[in-house]
Amino acid sequence: MIIVCDNNRQVDTARMSPEERHIIQKLMAWESLVPTMAAFREKTAAAMAAGWNNSGPVRPTPDLNRVIAVLEKKVRNRLKKDGSGC
């Protein structure tokens, strides 16, 4: 999957580790469900700590951080649109 970041830089998840892809999948699911930005950040921290299949903590790469930033922006925009605040 290609994810386009704000600066039009593309991140190809095929070049990421399975653990990173798993975290992205989890966060994409939570993107539309969390009630607050703090909740999304908690889910991010929990996913990073658990890793894939409880393999242990995952150290974020620059590409993973870029994708997380994109997802955080989407959450912020959804919360503003919904009137939920951040």
Contacts in CASP RR format, 6 or more apart in sequence:
PFRMAT RR
TARGET T0000
AUTHOR 0000-0000-0000
METHOD contacts of the structure
MODEL  1
MIIVCDNNRQVDTARMSPEERHIIQKLMAWESLVPTMAAFREKTAAAMAA
GWNNSGPVRPTPDLNRVIAVLEKKVRNRLKKDGSGC
1 12 0 8 1.000
1 13 0 8 1.000
1 14 0 8 1.000
2 10 0 8 1.000
2 11 0 8 1.000
2 12 0 8 1.000
2 13 0 8 1.000
3 10 0 8 1.000
3 11 0 8 1.000
3 13 0 8 1.000
3 24 0 8 1.000
3 66 0 8 1.000
3 67 0 8 1.000
3 70 0 8 1.000
4 10 0 8 1.000
4 11 0 8 1.000
4 70 0 8 1.000
5 11 0 8 1.000
5 66 0 8 1.000
5 67 0 8 1.000
5 69 0 8 1.000
5 70 0 8 1.000
6 69 0 8 1.000
6 70 0 8 1.000
6 73 0 8 1.000
9 66 0 8 1.000
11 63 0 8 1.000
11 66 0 8 1.000
11 67 0 8 1.000
13 20 0 8 1.000
13 21 0 8 1.000
13 24 0 8 1.000
13 67 0 8 1.000
15 63 0 8 1.000
16 24 0 8 1.000
16 61 0 8 1.000
16 63 0 8 1.000
16 64 0 8 1.000
17 58 0 8 1.000
18 52 0 8 1.000
19 51 0 8 1.000
19 52 0 8 1.000
19 55 0 8 1.000
19 58 0 8 1.000
20 58 0 8 1.000
20 61 0 8 1.000
20 63 0 8 1.000
20 64 0 8 1.000
22 47 0 8 1.000
22 51 0 8 1.000
22 52 0 8 1.000
22 53 0 8 1.000
23 44 0 8 1.000
23 47 0 8 1.000
23 48 0 8 1.000
23 51 0 8 1.000
23 52 0 8 1.000
23 58 0 8 1.000
23 64 0 8 1.000
24 64 0 8 1.000
24 67 0 8 1.000
24 71 0 8 1.000
26 43 0 8 1.000
26 47 0 8 1.000
27 40 0 8 1.000
27 43 0 8 1.000
27 44 0 8 1.000
27 47 0 8 1.000
27 68 0 8 1.000
27 71 0 8 1.000
28 71 0 8 1.000
30 40 0 8 1.000
30 43 0 8 1.000
31 40 0 8 1.000
31 71 0 8 1.000
31 74 0 8 1.000
31 75 0 8 1.000
31 78 0 8 1.000
32 78 0 8 1.000
34 40 0 8 1.000
34 43 0 8 1.000
34 75 0 8 1.000
35 84 0 8 1.000
36 79 0 8 1.000
36 84 0 8 1.000
36 85 0 8 1.000
36 86 0 8 1.000
37 72 0 8 1.000
37 75 0 8 1.000
37 76 0 8 1.000
37 79 0 8 1.000
37 86 0 8 1.000
40 71 0 8 1.000
40 72 0 8 1.000
40 75 0 8 1.000
41 72 0 8 1.000
44 68 0 8 1.000
47 58 0 8 1.000
48 57 0 8 1.000
48 58 0 8 1.000
48 60 0 8 1.000
49 56 0 8 1.000
49 57 0 8 1.000
50 56 0 8 1.000
51 57 0 8 1.000
51 58 0 8 1.000
52 58 0 8 1.000
58 64 0 8 1.000
60 68 0 8 1.000
76 86 0 8 1.000
78 84 0 8 1.000
79 85 0 8 1.000
79 86 0 8 1.000
80 86 0 8 1.000
END
